[in-house]
Amino acid sequence: MGLNLKLHEYYSDFFKFDTSGVGRILVAVCIMLFAGYGLSRLTKLIRLPNVTGYIVAGVLIGPFVLDLVPQDLILGMSFLSNIALSFIAFGIGKFFKKDVIKKGGPKVLVISLSETLLAGVLVTLATKFIFGLQWDFALLLGAIATATAPASTMQTINQYKAKGEFVDTLLQVVAIDNVICLLLFTVAIAIVQGNYGSGGTQVMDVIWPLIFNIIFIAVGFLFGVILSYLIKGRGESNRLIILVAMLFLLTGAGSLLGVSPLLSCMAFGASYINFTKDDELFKQLNSFTPPIMLLFFVLSGLRMDLSAFLSIGLIGIVYFAMRFVGKYFGVFGGASIVKSEKTTRNYLGLGLIPQAGVAIALAFMGQQALKGTADADGKDLGVLFMNIVLVASLLYEMVGPVLAKFAIFRSGNVPDYTPKRLRGEKPVADVELIPMSHSEGDEDEDNIVIPQ
């Protein structure tokens, strides 16, 4: 499936003297950067977020269309995902300030539990009873359905400089989503591995992974305290160097021990902001990360296996739909219970649709756990599992930023724009956005109108 033009073969002769392979890597990175930038300019013309352009660029230069980047380089760039996620997780930690948590903590927790559990339960039951697949498969897929990708939501928020109570709540819910997801997946994977082992599932098979995650959260919290002392009185460049070095150390240590760095890096950011009240370091990191974020999303597009669309069939469609329904109505129900604002109840669920980094990383673990098992038709369940998560995640990453943009604009949390309905000038059904002020810059979105 796809054109598969293999254009990289036409320029590969230029690198016959490149014995180290450095030239190929640099040219591939250059292609990714220019492709991501170029497509983001086009998507901006039709009022789509940059993230969508980056992912589409990855698909176009990927192995199923132009094939500009060799497959071995795509596989070798997987470390970019860990780096990008560590930066994103640290940035999300900023939104766990003590005063913000005290103000909305219980409400955020109720909303998070409501939407994660509803999405997980719907996917699990649909997989089991509609398609008759094994409970092991259904439990793993349901656990992964609870995850939300923080990267594209954060990127969309940063692009439009959104800030306010809605954004704070959204990012806290995203963070708690992934805490719940990692805990549920840890339990599910232990059950699956126990079922295929000789002695069945043991209690400690579940307890030990949870202990390791808790230890790494504590380490992340400690890193925040240490960082506050290390960068005191330092210049901007040195502050950034120390922060990036500590993020790499925390992420690398987690990878070596098989522990997701997401929770520990969130704890790192939360600890630092509460200990120092310093927002400037987060702004410095944001100015450093755009090329890395671009490469991360282009890489997601490069990894999209278009042939997998055919193999996942109806199961993939049901997974996509059930998770969407669970996330949206879970938020709607939870927000109604705690009597949140209408904007939170009606739109917050749309900001939780993206799913990539964490889900894809866990999917690799799930594939290994299901290795060697097959359904009634003889299909390898591990391969099917991986394809469902990959295809659904990348589809979510393409529609998710658009929905996240719609949600944050409707919430009134974008500084330069306010929906007319919030200004009392038009009925609630009208979603036209009114420019409140104008500032020059590459990220301006003048006269934005989001259609119903």
Order of alpha helices (4+ residues) and beta strands (2+ residues): alpha-alpha-alpha-alpha-alpha-alpha-alpha-alpha-alpha-alpha-alpha-alpha-alpha-alpha-alpha-alpha-alpha-alpha-beta-alpha-beta
